[in-house]
Amino acid sequence: QTLVIYETSTSELEIIRDISRTFPSHIFFQQRHGPGQRSLYNVLKAYSVYDRDVGYVQGMGFIAGLLLLYMSEEDAFWLIVALLKGAVHAPMEGLYQVIELLWRFLLSMSKQLKLPLET
């Protein structure tokens, strides 16, 4: 929470823009500036401040959003830190593995989460 309140991120505008694009049909994220969107913003901004080398990249919102459906903001933040540790530096194999695992999980959960995913 301290990272969100007291630190600035060069990615803030991009994060704000992308929040409404993250799971727009899911009830938790539908309300503009609602609890889901605020939690998503908090996690993404905190990560972008925590790891300034990586910052924020488009697509992180889907990882954070999925985690927020199952856990607190703080737990989601620390899990993203663990998932991306060393994953986003050349040759980025770790990131590809994380994305592949997340995609498989999303596909398996898509009916429960009411996500329109295709293979």
FIBADO-224333 format. One record per residue (C-alpha): residue number from 1; chain; x, y, z. Coordinates in steps of 0.1 Angstrom, whole numbers, padded with zeros to 4 digits. Example, Ala and Ser with C-alpha at 12.3 -4.5 7.8 and 13.67 -1.06 7.14 Angstrom:
2
[1; "A"; [0123; -0045; 0078]],
[2; "A"; [0137; -0011; 0071]],
This chain:
119
[1; "A"; [0000; 0000; 0000]],
[2; "A"; [0029; 0024; 0007]],
[3; "A"; [0042; 0019; -0028]],
[4; "A"; [0009; 0029; -0043]],
[5; "A"; [0004; 0060; -0020]],
[6; "A"; [0038; 0075; -0018]],
[7; "A"; [0056; 0065; -0050]],
[8; "A"; [0051; 0076; -0086]],
[9; "A"; [0052; 0054; -0116]],
[10; "A"; [0060; 0064; -0152]],
[11; "A"; [0034; 0038; -0162]],
[12; "A"; [0004; 0052; -0143]],
[13; "A"; [-0014; 0066; -0173]],
[14; "A"; [-0009; 0033; -0192]],
[15; "A"; [-0022; 0013; -0162]],
[16; "A"; [-0052; 0035; -0159]],
[17; "A"; [-0060; 0032; -0196]],
[18; "A"; [-0056; -0006; -0195]],
[19; "A"; [-0077; -0013; -0164]],
[20; "A"; [-0110; -0010; -0182]],
[21; "A"; [-0098; -0034; -0209]],
[22; "A"; [-0090; -0061; -0183]],
[23; "A"; [-0118; -0087; -0180]],
[24; "A"; [-0144; -0060; -0190]],
[25; "A"; [-0173; -0085; -0189]],
[26; "A"; [-0164; -0099; -0154]],
[27; "A"; [-0187; -0084; -0127]],
[28; "A"; [-0157; -0078; -0104]],
[29; "A"; [-0141; -0055; -0129]],
[30; "A"; [-0171; -0039; -0146]],
[31; "A"; [-0177; -0009; -0124]],
[32; "A"; [-0156; 0020; -0134]],
[33; "A"; [-0134; 0030; -0103]],
[34; "A"; [-0152; 0001; -0084]],
[35; "A"; [-0135; -0022; -0060]],
[36; "A"; [-0121; -0046; -0087]],
[37; "A"; [-0106; -0018; -0108]],
[38; "A"; [-0091; -0001; -0077]],
[39; "A"; [-0075; -0033; -0066]],
[40; "A"; [-0062; -0040; -0101]],
[41; "A"; [-0047; -0004; -0102]],
[42; "A"; [-0031; -0008; -0068]],
[43; "A"; [-0014; -0041; -0076]],
[44; "A"; [-0002; -0030; -0110]],
[45; "A"; [0011; 0004; -0098]],
[46; "A"; [0028; -0012; -0068]],
[47; "A"; [0046; -0037; -0091]],
[48; "A"; [0056; -0010; -0115]],
[49; "A"; [0072; 0009; -0086]],
[50; "A"; [0087; -0022; -0070]],
[51; "A"; [0105; -0034; -0102]],
[52; "A"; [0113; -0002; -0121]],
[53; "A"; [0134; -0022; -0146]],
[54; "A"; [0103; -0040; -0157]],
[55; "A"; [0077; -0015; -0148]],
[56; "A"; [0043; -0022; -0163]],
[57; "A"; [0037; -0040; -0196]],
[58; "A"; [0004; -0045; -0213]],
[59; "A"; [-0010; -0079; -0203]],
[60; "A"; [0001; -0078; -0167]],
[61; "A"; [-0035; -0067; -0159]],
[62; "A"; [-0048; -0101; -0169]],
[63; "A"; [-0024; -0119; -0146]],
[64; "A"; [-0031; -0095; -0117]],
[65; "A"; [-0069; -0096; -0124]],
[66; "A"; [-0070; -0134; -0123]],
[67; "A"; [-0051; -0135; -0090]],
[68; "A"; [-0074; -0108; -0075]],
[69; "A"; [-0104; -0131; -0080]],
[70; "A"; [-0088; -0155; -0056]],
[71; "A"; [-0067; -0135; -0031]],
[72; "A"; [-0060; -0102; -0015]],
[73; "A"; [-0042; -0073; -0032]],
[74; "A"; [-0011; -0079; -0011]],
[75; "A"; [-0010; -0117; -0019]],
[76; "A"; [-0016; -0110; -0056]],
[77; "A"; [0013; -0085; -0056]],
[78; "A"; [0038; -0108; -0040]],
[79; "A"; [0028; -0137; -0062]],
[80; "A"; [0034; -0115; -0093]],
[81; "A"; [0068; -0106; -0078]],
[82; "A"; [0076; -0143; -0075]],
[83; "A"; [0062; -0152; -0109]],
[84; "A"; [0081; -0125; -0127]],
[85; "A"; [0114; -0127; -0108]],
[86; "A"; [0140; -0133; -0134]],
[87; "A"; [0113; -0140; -0160]],
[88; "A"; [0115; -0108; -0180]],
[89; "A"; [0152; -0105; -0187]],
[90; "A"; [0168; -0119; -0219]],
[91; "A"; [0160; -0144; -0233]],
[92; "A"; [0126; -0142; -0214]],
[93; "A"; [0121; -0179; -0214]],
[94; "A"; [0107; -0177; -0178]],
[95; "A"; [0081; -0152; -0189]],
[96; "A"; [0070; -0174; -0218]],
[97; "A"; [0067; -0203; -0194]],
[98; "A"; [0046; -0182; -0170]],
[99; "A"; [0023; -0171; -0198]],
[100; "A"; [0019; -0206; -0210]],
[101; "A"; [0010; -0219; -0176]],
[102; "A"; [-0014; -0190; -0170]],
[103; "A"; [-0030; -0196; -0204]],
[104; "A"; [-0036; -0232; -0196]],
[105; "A"; [-0051; -0223; -0163]],
[106; "A"; [-0073; -0197; -0178]],
[107; "A"; [-0086; -0221; -0204]],
[108; "A"; [-0094; -0246; -0177]],
[109; "A"; [-0112; -0220; -0157]],
[110; "A"; [-0128; -0200; -0185]],
[111; "A"; [-0163; -0215; -0180]],
[112; "A"; [-0163; -0208; -0143]],
[113; "A"; [-0150; -0173; -0148]],
[114; "A"; [-0172; -0167; -0178]],
[115; "A"; [-0143; -0157; -0200]],
[116; "A"; [-0147; -0159; -0237]],
[117; "A"; [-0114; -0177; -0244]],
[118; "A"; [-0105; -0199; -0274]],
[119; "A"; [-0075; -0221; -0281]],
